[in-house]
Amino acid sequence: PNLPPLAFKQNGKIVGIEADFARQLGKELGREVKFVEVDWENQIPDLLDDKTDIIMSGMTVTKTRQFRVNFCVPYLRSGQMALVRRDDLNNYALGFPMTPNGVIGVEKATTGDFLVQQEFSLSKRKEFSSGEQAVKALKKKQIGLFISDAPTIWWLASENEADGLAAVPIQLTDELLAWAVNKSDPELLSAANMALGKWQQDGTATQLIKRWLPNFQ
């Protein structure tokens, strides 16, 4: 839980968009919700090993992941963005450069990490285990920018505005976020899709998302 505002810890409690959805899903299905903290690269392996039942952790739908898990109906359209020091914003006034200045920070095994490896292969890359670690490195000028999911970048920019950090308002990809379930559990997939479909129709989904992303349309 280190991707605010999707899933993160606040006063020792797991909160965020995904946490709210998880609790709502538990109520809808009449099932107890237990949050299991898993390193990002172990999310799918642990699901396949039946250590968890569903991944609700800001996961992007990709073709590679679809070979291993079943994704529910997407609940949010997102993409990758960059967090930089405000003094460097002018470097992006004419668009996003093919080779950005400085080391690029990423969270290991995320779509942001894959994007940097594929599209910015000439740039140096530094892996972090959380956005908070990357923010500290950015403030200390150990990296030039940090690339992650748009909701996380906007959140971190808001939290660290007074410390001179800002979001580059350019979305580098177009992605869909969804929950993932084991291919051997079609019943949970169907139940989660039915619940989400209901919430998308009656406005519950928008309400839960806007609690953390006020500008969500």
Secondary structure, DSSP 8 states (H G I E B T S, - for coil): -EETTTEEEETTEEESHHHHHHHHHHHHHT---------GGGHHHHHHTTS-SEE-S--B--HHHHTTEEE----EEE-EEEEEEGGGGGGGTT---SS-SS-EEEETTSHHHHHHHHH-TTS-EEEESSHHHHHHHHHTTSSSEEEEEHHHHHHHHHHTGGGTEEEES-----EEE--EEETT-HHHHHHHHHHHHHHHHHTHHHHHHHHH-TT--
